Amino acid sequence: MAINPHFHHTSEQLSEEMVWIEAAKVNPEQFAPLYTKYYKQIFNYVYQRLESKDTAFDITAQVFLKALTNIEKYQFKGVPFASWLYRIAHNEVMQLYRSHKNGRSINADIGDLKFICEENDAPFFEEYLPAIKRLIQELDEADLQMVELRYFEKRAFKEIAEILDITEVSAKVRMHRIIEKLKKALSKLKL
């Protein structure tokens, strides 16, 4: 699977980011480079999970406020700072669902859905699209989160593990089980 280079960093980029983080721990005004670098990514992540753009703006603002106020708790774990922001964003979105009983939505295009089939050696036919989308939407929240991170955002398992606070092996095993469940459900379809 081709990993999305937009979400991954060289050791030099990680070092530069650590300089920004350490500066922000001393002076909150130094948080600006991190905000600028990750605002769009975090907003897109949140908006992909919500139907309201205004709500996505509000949640994204809350994510960065929490990150700024808790920056001293941040610990480097070998992945970009964005992983920590994504974990905060995930928690904020889940809190919104719990408090408002909002329905979960996904925004996937044909390329994303086709890629899931191709990556897992499953046949892909255009007429399967509505069924694939429905099957993905019927996944429980944890499984849906895994599919989004791996296939829609093309994240490495190490980064998924960091975002979801699980081990890399657990992330791989969970994804394998999800794909097997989707394959089984898709094989039962009569189109």
N, C-alpha and C positions, 0 to 999 in steps of 0.2 A: 504494500500500500504506500503510495506517495504521501509523505508527511507534508503538511502545509508549512512552508518555510516562514510564513508570516507570524507563526506562533512560537518559533524556536529561535534560540540565540546561540551565538558563538561564545566562547569563554571570555573574549574581550567585551562583548555586549553585556554579558552577565556581570563582569567586573565594573563596567561603567554604571550599570544599574545599581550595584551595591554602593557605589559612591553617592548616588542620588538618595538612596534609602538612608544611609548613615547621616547625610546632611539634613534630610527631613526629620530624622529623630532629634536632632539638635535644634533645628529651626523649621517650624511648619511651613514657612514660606518657600522652603526648598522642595516642597512636594510637587511643585508645578511641572517639572519635566516628566514625572511619573503619570500625572493626570493627563498631560498632553499626549503622551505616548499611548496610553491605554484607554482613554475615554471612549473612542469610537468602537473598539473591540468589545468593551464591556456593555456599552449601549446596545450594540447589535446582538450580543448574547441574550440580554434581557428582553429586548424587543421581539426576538425570535420566539420567545416563550409567552408573550402576552399579545392581546389584540389591540390594546390602546397605546398609542405612541406617547400620550401625555403621562400615562402610568409608567411607561418604560423610562421616560426622562426622570420622573420622581424616584424610581427605584435606583437608577444609575447614580443620581445625586447622593442617595442614602449610602450606596456602596462606597463611594469615594469619601464621604464624611466619616464613615466607620473606619475605613482604611487609614485615614489621616489621624483620627483620634486614637487609634490602636497601633500606630506604626512601630512603637517601641516594643511591641510583642512579636513583631515579624521576625522569623528565623529563616535564613537561607537554607534551602534543601536541594540545591542543584538544578532547579527549574526557574524559569522567569518569574518575576514578581507578579505577573498576570495570573499565575495559578492561584495565588492567595486572593487576588481580587475576584477571580471566578468563584472561589469557594464562598466568599462573602456574598456575591451576587446570587449564587444558587440558594443560599440560606434566606436571603431577602425575598426572592421569588417564592420559595416554599412558604415563608411566613405570610405572604400576601394570599396565597392559595388557601392556607388554613384559616386566615381571618375573614376572608370574603367568600370562601367556598367557590372561588372562580374555577371555571373549567380550564383545562390545560389545552393549549393549542401548539401546533408545530407548523413551521413554515419551511417546507422542503420543495425543491424543484425536481424536475424529471431527472436531471443529472445525478442528484443525490440518491434518489431512489434506484436508478439504474446501477449506480456504483455499488450499492449494497449487494445487489444480485451478482454483479460481475466479480466483486472481490471475494465472494463466497461460493463461486462456481455453481450458482443457481441460474436457471434459464430466465431471461428477461423478455417479456413481451409487452408491448404498449398497453394491451388490454388489461394487464395486471396492475397498472398504476393505481387505479382507485382502491383495489384490494390491498396492495402493499401499503398505501398510505393509511387505510383503515386499520390494518393489522398493527402498524407502528403506533398509531394513536391509541390503540387498545392496550398497549404495554403499560405496566405499572410505572410510576414515576421514576423509580431507580433505573429500570431497564431503558426507558425512554431517554433519560439523561445520558446513559452510556452510548446509545445509538447516536444521539446528537453530537456528543463530543468526538466520537471516533469517526463517524461517517460524514456528518455535515460539516464539522469543523476540522476534520482530519488531524486530530491530535494523537501524539504518541501515547502508548500505554503508561509510560512513566509520568507524563503530565496528567493524564486522566486520574491516575492513582493519587497524585498530590491534590488535585482539585476535590476529589471525593473522599479523601482521607482514608484510603485503603491501600493494600500492597499492590505492586505491579502484577504479581501473579494472580491475585484475586481479580483484578481488572480484566486480565486475559481470559480467565476461566468464566467470569460472568458474561463477557462478550460472546464467547463460544456458545454458552448455553442459550443466550438470547437469539443468536443466529440460528441455532438448531430449532428453537421454538418457532421462529418465523418461517424457516424452510418447511417444517412439518405442517404448519397452518396453510402455507401457500400451496403445498402439494395436494391438499384436500379440496382446493377450489376447483369448481367446474365452470369454466368460462365458455 
